[in-house]
């Protein structure tokens, strides 16, 4: 395997060693029609009126990483583009596709690529939510083995573009050989992306310690607080720098950003214009916002309360703006100590709450978290602990909800600000710490005070943060967060504006396709 002339020596060594492991672990089978949903070469498509002129309809393939925090934003963008008449081929594994929300069969073509077996990966695991965090590296190895089946699909279907995630850094090379341009679709904020990825090969390896992730990168020329806190950096550091079993996340990000033809970001310049400008400058390629992808009003209306009648009835009984909605996403698992402090903090706040609680990270997780003894009995007249799926968008859109205690996952932030809810953050992993810092910097959310070395927080800090955010007196610091959240509702809830971003993005894809 030769080193491309643009690769540094150290990068080439990592690249070659990884592919020795990759290609000797399992041979790539040539895909057959039995392993894929049916697909065919897209016919010549009609044109669609819009914007300044007619836009020809495209065939766009999409290939997200195997985490629902990635798959669902990809699907949201896919639905928007498909409703504009474009042909969308959404590529993932069978079990993940089967777990997606039901859509009209004519809207999107789902392409199922079976996940190759890998030692250490349970046969039923096809998403990060199926695994403990330490086992995700096995999922990435299996995902990398989809390289040839994906190439077979692209060779047969010949889409005009493929939108992909950061994990398959190898995809631009595969697509380029087939004459298919690539767009990296970042489900991360531009600020988080700018923090994580260095702009050149020479700077790729300069951060070698946890402490270097707690300060602003040297390539960021403007003042910013966007950086990890010590305890957050310690959690993400092993994945970012890699080990003998997994490639560094840095490497995947860097190679993806270097090799793709354009960068599409789920955000907008109204929120983080400096970061968009910086990404454009350091990567020297188009960086295009696709908007924040808010849930359309008609989808919220169609998602009736029929399966959640009890939740609506409980919310209807609460005073407007009085309820704290509590949810920390489907991926992060809190420790027993953290869960206990959150529970006591909610109780001590005296505020009505609706808490969607996940007590284990995966179905096979043996460690089930427990609420403090007597908690549910003591708070029965005050709040609800809900241990099943809940319609988050519907709950956040209810008039009784005023605040959102969350993990700062970007999708949850979008859903909260879409309705002008005051955001209070307890971060746990991945990009959450960077999101929270950027949003606090913008005056949009507040981080619960905690020990920045070990990450511990107290029940008092949770209770005090919630009370101040929800019922702070006029003139106090916190009411400004409520005001700012309502201002952000105008931006995040503006479906027409964000639809315009998608329209402009599609216009770029049409103007720059290769066929």
DONU-758496 format. One line per 4 residues: number of its first residue (from 1); for each residue x, y, z of C-alpha. Coordinates in Angstrom, 2 decimals. Example, Ala and Ser with C-alpha at 12.3 -4.5 7.8 and 13.67 -1.06 7.14 Angstrom:
<rs>
1	12.30:-4.50:7.80 ~ 13.67:-1.06:7.14;
</rs>
This chain:
<rs>
1	0.00:0.00:0.00 ~ 1.63:3.24:-1.06 ~ 1.47:6.50:0.88 ~ -0.25:9.34:-0.93;
5	2.05:12.32:-1.34 ~ -0.14:14.45:0.90 ~ 0.21:12.13:3.87 ~ 2.75:12.78:6.63;
9	4.99:9.87:7.55 ~ 3.33:9.32:10.93 ~ -0.10:9.51:9.35 ~ 0.91:6.95:6.75;
13	2.18:4.53:9.40 ~ -1.12:4.75:11.31 ~ -3.07:4.40:8.08 ~ -1.12:1.36:6.90;
17	-1.14:-0.45:10.25 ~ -4.86:0.05:10.58 ~ -5.56:-1.31:7.12 ~ -3.34:-4.33:7.77;
21	-5.60:-5.08:10.74 ~ -8.71:-4.20:8.76 ~ -7.98:-6.35:5.73 ~ -6.65:-9.36:7.66;
25	-9.48:-9.51:10.18 ~ -12.19:-10.40:7.70 ~ -12.22:-10.62:3.90 ~ -14.67:-8.35:2.15;
29	-17.43:-10.32:0.49 ~ -18.64:-9.01:-2.83 ~ -22.17:-7.70:-2.19 ~ -25.06:-9.58:-3.70;
33	-28.61:-8.55:-4.34 ~ -29.68:-10.62:-1.33 ~ -27.70:-8.37:1.01 ~ -29.27:-5.14:-0.21;
37	-32.67:-3.65:-0.65 ~ -33.45:-3.41:-4.32 ~ -31.96:-0.41:-6.04 ~ -31.39:0.70:-9.58;
41	-29.62:3.44:-11.42 ~ -31.66:6.59:-10.98 ~ -33.48:7.61:-14.14 ~ -33.09:11.07:-15.59;
45	-34.94:13.24:-13.12 ~ -37.30:16.12:-13.82 ~ -36.67:19.63:-12.61 ~ -38.17:21.38:-9.64;
49	-39.02:25.05:-9.54 ~ -37.54:26.95:-6.63 ~ -35.38:29.90:-5.64 ~ -33.88:31.85:-8.50;
53	-34.52:29.17:-11.08 ~ -35.21:25.53:-11.74 ~ -33.28:22.99:-9.70 ~ -32.78:19.55:-11.22;
57	-33.70:16.74:-8.90 ~ -30.81:14.74:-7.51 ~ -30.10:11.23:-6.33 ~ -28.40:11.57:-2.94;
61	-27.03:8.68:-0.87 ~ -26.64:9.09:2.90 ~ -24.39:7.03:5.19 ~ -24.52:7.97:8.90;
65	-22.46:6.53:11.75 ~ -24.24:3.80:13.75 ~ -25.47:5.98:16.61 ~ -29.04:7.24:16.75;
69	-27.77:10.68:17.72 ~ -26.26:10.67:14.21 ~ -28.80:8.54:12.32 ~ -31.82:10.67:13.28;
73	-30.38:14.06:12.13 ~ -29.37:12.37:8.86 ~ -32.92:11.06:8.56 ~ -34.40:14.49:9.31;
77	-32.34:16.04:6.51 ~ -33.22:13.11:4.24 ~ -36.94:13.69:4.77 ~ -36.64:17.39:3.99;
81	-34.74:16.73:0.77 ~ -37.05:13.87:-0.24 ~ -40.13:16.06:0.23 ~ -38.58:18.46:-2.27;
85	-38.67:15.64:-4.81 ~ -35.09:14.37:-4.59 ~ -34.32:10.65:-4.61 ~ -32.73:9.63:-1.31;
89	-30.96:6.33:-0.67 ~ -30.47:5.98:3.09 ~ -27.80:3.39:3.84 ~ -27.45:1.66:7.21;
93	-27.66:-1.76:8.83 ~ -30.87:-3.84:8.91 ~ -31.63:-3.55:12.62 ~ -31.06:0.20:12.69;
97	-33.31:0.77:9.68 ~ -36.00:-1.41:11.24 ~ -35.91:0.77:14.38 ~ -36.47:4.05:12.53;
101	-39.83:5.86:12.58 ~ -42.24:4.63:9.92 ~ -42.26:6.76:6.77 ~ -44.30:6.61:3.56;
105	-42.58:3.86:1.53 ~ -42.27:6.08:-1.52 ~ -40.44:8.88:0.33 ~ -37.00:7.35:0.98;
109	-35.26:4.21:-0.27 ~ -33.66:2.36:2.64 ~ -30.61:0.28:1.76 ~ -29.70:-2.43:4.27;
113	-26.05:-3.47:4.48 ~ -25.58:-6.36:6.94 ~ -22.94:-5.56:9.55 ~ -19.96:-7.93:9.23;
117	-19.20:-10.01:12.34 ~ -16.28:-8.91:14.50 ~ -14.81:-10.66:17.53 ~ -16.03:-8.94:20.67;
121	-19.16:-7.46:19.07 ~ -22.50:-9.09:20.03 ~ -24.43:-10.24:16.98 ~ -27.45:-8.16:18.04;
125	-25.46:-4.93:18.42 ~ -25.73:-2.56:15.46 ~ -25.79:0.82:17.25 ~ -23.87:2.46:20.07;
129	-27.00:2.32:22.23 ~ -26.75:-1.49:22.11 ~ -23.33:-1.42:23.78 ~ -21.36:-0.27:26.77;
133	-19.00:2.58:25.88 ~ -15.88:0.39:26.08 ~ -17.28:-1.88:23.32 ~ -17.97:0.86:20.75;
137	-14.50:0.33:19.24 ~ -15.66:-3.11:18.04 ~ -18.65:-1.49:16.35 ~ -16.31:0.87:14.50;
141	-14.23:-2.05:13.28 ~ -17.35:-3.73:11.91 ~ -18.51:-0.43:10.37 ~ -15.17:-0.05:8.58;
145	-15.73:-3.49:7.08 ~ -18.75:-2.09:5.22 ~ -16.32:-0.39:2.83 ~ -16.66:-2.90:0.00;
149	-20.43:-3.56:0.32 ~ -20.96:0.20:0.25 ~ -18.71:0.49:-2.79 ~ -20.84:-2.16:-4.49;
153	-23.99:-0.18:-3.82 ~ -22.45:3.06:-5.08 ~ -21.11:1.36:-8.19 ~ -24.57:0.03:-9.05;
157	-26.72:3.02:-8.10 ~ -24.44:5.91:-9.13 ~ -25.88:8.68:-6.93 ~ -25.05:12.28:-7.76;
161	-23.68:12.85:-4.24 ~ -23.12:10.93:-1.04 ~ -23.51:12.61:2.36 ~ -21.53:10.80:5.03;
165	-20.46:10.96:8.67 ~ -16.97:11.50:10.07 ~ -16.35:7.85:11.04 ~ -15.94:6.39:7.48;
169	-12.87:8.47:6.66 ~ -12.18:6.01:3.84 ~ -15.40:6.84:1.96 ~ -14.13:9.85:-0.08;
173	-11.49:7.62:-1.69 ~ -14.07:4.98:-2.58 ~ -16.48:7.56:-4.00 ~ -13.80:9.44:-5.91;
177	-12.81:6.27:-7.76 ~ -16.44:6.02:-8.89 ~ -16.77:9.67:-9.87 ~ -19.15:10.51:-7.00;
181	-18.57:13.74:-5.03 ~ -18.79:13.62:-1.24 ~ -20.20:15.92:1.41 ~ -19.33:15.45:5.06;
185	-22.53:16.18:7.00 ~ -21.60:17.32:10.51 ~ -24.29:16.74:13.11 ~ -22.02:18.74:15.44;
189	-22.01:22.49:15.97 ~ -19.47:24.40:13.89 ~ -17.78:25.40:17.15 ~ -17.37:21.80:18.27;
193	-16.06:20.83:14.84 ~ -13.62:23.73:14.85 ~ -12.33:22.75:18.29 ~ -11.80:19.07:17.51;
197	-10.19:19.11:14.09 ~ -6.82:20.73:13.37 ~ -6.42:22.54:10.05 ~ -3.30:20.82:8.72;
201	-1.19:17.67:8.88 ~ 1.56:19.48:10.76 ~ -0.81:20.32:13.63 ~ -2.66:17.00:13.69;
205	-0.67:15.55:16.59 ~ 0.13:18.62:18.65 ~ -2.33:17.87:21.48 ~ -0.82:15.01:23.45;
209	-2.25:15.52:26.94 ~ -5.66:15.83:28.57 ~ -4.83:19.36:29.69 ~ -4.38:20.54:26.10;
213	-8.07:19.84:25.48 ~ -9.10:22.19:28.28 ~ -7.90:25.34:26.49 ~ -8.75:27.06:23.23;
217	-6.90:25.54:20.24 ~ -4.08:27.65:18.85 ~ -5.78:27.88:15.44 ~ -8.81:29.74:16.89;
221	-8.00:33.46:16.49 ~ -10.94:34.92:18.45 ~ -11.87:34.86:22.13 ~ -13.91:31.80:23.06;
225	-14.61:29.63:26.09 ~ -15.29:26.58:23.91 ~ -13.11:23.85:25.42 ~ -13.55:20.79:27.58;
229	-13.44:20.95:31.34 ~ -10.89:18.63:32.97 ~ -13.32:15.82:33.76 ~ -14.87:16.00:30.27;
233	-11.46:15.92:28.60 ~ -10.45:12.85:30.61 ~ -13.52:10.99:29.34 ~ -13.02:11.77:25.64;
237	-9.21:11.71:25.57 ~ -8.77:7.92:25.05 ~ -11.09:7.90:22.02 ~ -9.62:11.08:20.53;
241	-6.03:9.85:20.62 ~ -6.77:6.15:20.02 ~ -4.95:3.01:21.13 ~ -3.85:-0.37:19.79;
245	-7.47:-1.39:19.13 ~ -8.92:1.73:17.56 ~ -7.94:4.60:15.31 ~ -7.87:8.03:16.93;
249	-11.08:9.98:16.50 ~ -8.75:12.84:15.58 ~ -7.53:10.83:12.61 ~ -11.06:10.06:11.41;
253	-12.13:13.70:11.71 ~ -8.99:15.02:10.08 ~ -9.02:12.64:7.13 ~ -12.74:13.15:6.55;
257	-12.44:16.93:6.55 ~ -9.36:16.84:4.31 ~ -10.74:14.42:1.71 ~ -14.40:15.42:1.39;
261	-15.50:17.84:-1.31 ~ -17.58:20.02:0.97 ~ -18.61:20.34:4.61 ~ -22.29:20.66:5.52;
265	-23.09:21.66:9.10 ~ -26.30:21.29:11.08 ~ -26.27:24.87:12.35 ~ -26.56:28.41:11.06;
269	-24.42:31.55:10.95 ~ -26.95:33.47:13.07 ~ -25.79:31.31:15.99 ~ -22.06:30.90:15.33;
273	-20.87:32.99:12.39 ~ -17.23:33.20:13.55 ~ -16.94:29.43:13.69 ~ -18.36:29.05:10.18;
277	-15.84:31.58:8.89 ~ -13.02:29.77:10.68 ~ -13.95:26.36:9.24 ~ -14.01:27.84:5.75;
281	-10.61:29.45:6.29 ~ -8.75:26.51:7.78 ~ -10.15:23.78:5.52 ~ -10.21:25.81:2.29;
285	-13.37:24.23:0.93 ~ -17.07:25.11:0.96 ~ -18.66:25.06:4.43 ~ -22.43:25.18:4.01;
289	-25.05:25.51:6.76 ~ -28.12:23.31:6.38 ~ -29.93:24.99:9.29 ~ -30.70:23.43:12.67;
293	-33.34:21.08:11.19 ~ -36.19:21.82:13.62 ~ -39.07:19.36:13.70 ~ -41.69:20.73:11.27;
297	-44.98:21.90:12.78 ~ -47.02:19.43:10.76 ~ -44.95:16.55:12.16 ~ -45.55:17.72:15.71;
301	-49.27:17.93:15.02 ~ -49.33:14.51:13.39 ~ -47.54:12.99:16.39 ~ -50.75:12.74:18.41;
305	-50.92:12.08:22.14 ~ -52.96:8.91:21.60 ~ -50.24:6.63:22.95 ~ -49.28:9.10:25.70;
309	-52.66:10.35:26.92 ~ -51.68:10.17:30.57 ~ -48.64:12.41:29.99 ~ -50.73:15.09:28.30;
313	-53.36:14.97:31.03 ~ -50.68:15.43:33.70 ~ -49.10:18.35:31.83 ~ -52.52:19.94:31.32;
317	-52.97:20.11:35.11 ~ -49.77:22.11:35.65 ~ -49.38:25.89:35.60 ~ -48.02:27.43:32.37;
321	-44.23:27.51:32.29 ~ -43.88:25.75:35.64 ~ -42.59:22.28:34.71 ~ -38.96:21.23:34.37;
325	-38.55:18.57:31.70 ~ -35.58:16.30:32.49 ~ -33.93:14.02:29.92 ~ -30.32:13.11:29.19;
329	-30.55:11.33:25.86 ~ -30.34:7.68:24.95 ~ -26.56:7.24:25.01 ~ -25.00:8.53:28.23;
333	-25.40:6.53:31.41 ~ -25.07:8.40:34.65 ~ -23.34:6.90:37.66 ~ -25.41:5.89:40.67;
337	-23.99:8.86:42.58 ~ -24.97:11.27:39.79 ~ -28.48:9.84:39.57 ~ -28.93:10.17:43.32;
341	-27.83:13.82:43.35 ~ -30.10:14.68:40.40 ~ -33.07:13.06:42.15 ~ -32.45:14.88:45.42;
345	-31.88:18.13:43.52 ~ -35.24:17.83:41.77 ~ -36.96:17.11:45.06 ~ -35.24:19.98:46.86;
349	-36.10:22.44:44.08 ~ -39.80:22.10:44.84 ~ -40.57:22.50:41.13 ~ -42.94:20.29:39.13;
353	-40.88:17.97:36.96 ~ -41.27:15.33:34.28 ~ -38.20:13.08:34.26 ~ -37.61:10.59:31.45;
357	-35.27:8.18:33.19 ~ -33.10:5.53:31.60 ~ -31.74:3.19:34.27 ~ -29.38:1.21:32.02;
361	-27.36:2.07:28.91 ~ -28.13:-1.07:26.92 ~ -30.41:-4.10:27.27 ~ -27.40:-6.18:28.36;
365	-26.19:-3.67:30.94 ~ -26.12:-5.53:34.29 ~ -25.84:-2.36:36.38 ~ -29.34:-0.98:36.87;
369	-29.48:2.46:38.45 ~ -31.85:3.02:41.35 ~ -33.64:6.10:42.63 ~ -33.17:7.11:46.28;
373	-35.37:5.11:48.62 ~ -38.83:6.64:48.87 ~ -38.17:9.25:46.15 ~ -41.16:8.43:43.97;
377	-43.51:8.31:46.96 ~ -42.27:11.64:48.33 ~ -42.55:13.41:44.96 ~ -45.77:11.80:43.74;
381	-47.71:15.06:43.96 ~ -44.82:17.08:42.55 ~ -43.37:15.25:39.57 ~ -43.30:12.19:37.35;
385	-40.55:9.64:36.74 ~ -41.18:8.07:33.32 ~ -39.14:4.96:32.51 ~ -40.45:4.32:29.01;
389	-40.24:6.14:25.67 ~ -41.75:9.62:25.82 ~ -42.71:12.07:23.02 ~ -40.00:14.62:23.80;
393	-40.94:17.17:21.15 ~ -44.59:17.09:22.20 ~ -43.67:17.51:25.86 ~ -41.29:20.40:25.20;
397	-43.97:22.05:23.08 ~ -46.56:21.90:25.88 ~ -47.34:25.26:27.49 ~ -46.76:23.93:31.02;
401	-43.06:23.28:30.35 ~ -40.73:26.18:31.13 ~ -37.29:24.62:31.53 ~ -35.21:21.73:30.25;
405	-32.54:19.99:32.36 ~ -30.50:18.23:29.67 ~ -27.12:16.80:28.68 ~ -26.54:19.43:25.96;
409	-26.84:17.00:23.08 ~ -27.33:19.16:19.99 ~ -30.62:17.56:18.89 ~ -32.11:18.07:22.36;
413	-30.90:21.68:22.41 ~ -32.59:22.33:19.07 ~ -35.86:20.86:20.34 ~ -35.71:22.90:23.54;
417	-34.90:26.24:21.90 ~ -37.47:25.57:19.19 ~ -40.03:26.27:21.93 ~ -38.02:28.86:23.87;
421	-37.35:26.63:26.89 ~ -34.73:27.71:29.44 ~ -31.79:25.30:29.25 ~ -29.86:23.98:32.25;
425	-27.01:21.59:31.43 ~ -25.40:18.56:33.05 ~ -22.93:17.20:30.50 ~ -21.63:13.63:30.43;
429	-19.72:12.73:27.25 ~ -18.66:13.42:23.65 ~ -19.45:16.88:22.24 ~ -21.82:17.80:25.08;
433	-19.25:19.82:27.02 ~ -18.29:21.84:23.93 ~ -21.95:22.49:23.07 ~ -22.70:23.65:26.59;
437	-19.73:26.02:26.66 ~ -20.67:27.58:23.32 ~ -24.32:27.97:24.32 ~ -23.46:29.42:27.73;
441	-21.10:31.82:25.96 ~ -24.09:32.90:23.85 ~ -26.23:33.36:26.97 ~ -28.54:30.54:25.90;
445	-27.91:27.89:28.57 ~ -26.48:27.46:32.05 ~ -24.12:24.76:33.31 ~ -24.87:23.32:36.75;
449	-21.81:24.16:38.92 ~ -19.59:21.15:39.57 ~ -16.04:20.19:40.45 ~ -14.19:20.70:37.18;
453	-11.51:18.14:38.04 ~ -13.63:15.11:38.92 ~ -17.02:16.30:37.60 ~ -18.88:15.82:40.86;
457	-21.91:17.99:41.52 ~ -24.24:18.27:44.48 ~ -27.98:18.10:44.95 ~ -27.83:21.68:46.18;
461	-26.22:22.88:42.94 ~ -28.92:21.12:40.91 ~ -31.75:22.56:43.03 ~ -30.31:26.08:43.11;
465	-29.71:26.12:39.34 ~ -33.25:24.98:38.57 ~ -34.91:27.40:40.97 ~ -32.88:30.34:39.70;
469	-33.51:29.43:36.06 ~ -37.24:28.87:36.53 ~ -38.33:31.37:39.19 ~ -35.43:33.81:39.61;
473	-36.51:37.28:40.66 ~ -36.36:40.26:38.32 ~ -32.87:41.73:38.25 ~ -31.13:38.45:39.00;
477	-28.71:36.93:36.51 ~ -30.81:33.95:35.48 ~ -33.85:35.71:34.00 ~ -31.57:36.78:31.14;
481	-31.38:33.10:30.14 ~ -35.16:32.93:29.96 ~ -35.27:36.07:27.83 ~ -32.52:34.77:25.55;
485	-34.27:31.41:25.19 ~ -37.42:33.17:24.01 ~ -35.34:35.19:21.54 ~ -33.80:31.97:20.24;
489	-37.29:30.58:19.70 ~ -37.61:33.05:16.82 ~ -34.49:31.56:15.20 ~ -34.81:27.86:16.05;
493	-38.53:27.72:15.40 ~ -38.35:29.47:12.03 ~ -38.95:26.51:9.71 ~ -39.01:28.74:6.64;
497	-35.53:30.11:7.36 ~ -34.01:26.67:7.93 ~ -35.81:25.24:4.91 ~ -34.12:28.01:2.94;
501	-30.73:26.79:4.11 ~ -31.52:23.29:2.85 ~ -32.74:24.75:-0.46 ~ -29.46:26.65:-0.93;
505	-27.48:23.53:0.00 ~ -29.33:21.50:-2.64 ~ -28.66:24.25:-5.15 ~ -24.95:23.88:-4.49;
509	-25.13:20.10:-4.89 ~ -26.90:20.48:-8.24 ~ -24.44:23.08:-9.51 ~ -21.43:20.95:-8.55;
513	-22.41:17.38:-9.36 ~ -20.06:15.60:-11.74 ~ -22.60:14.13:-14.17;
</rs>
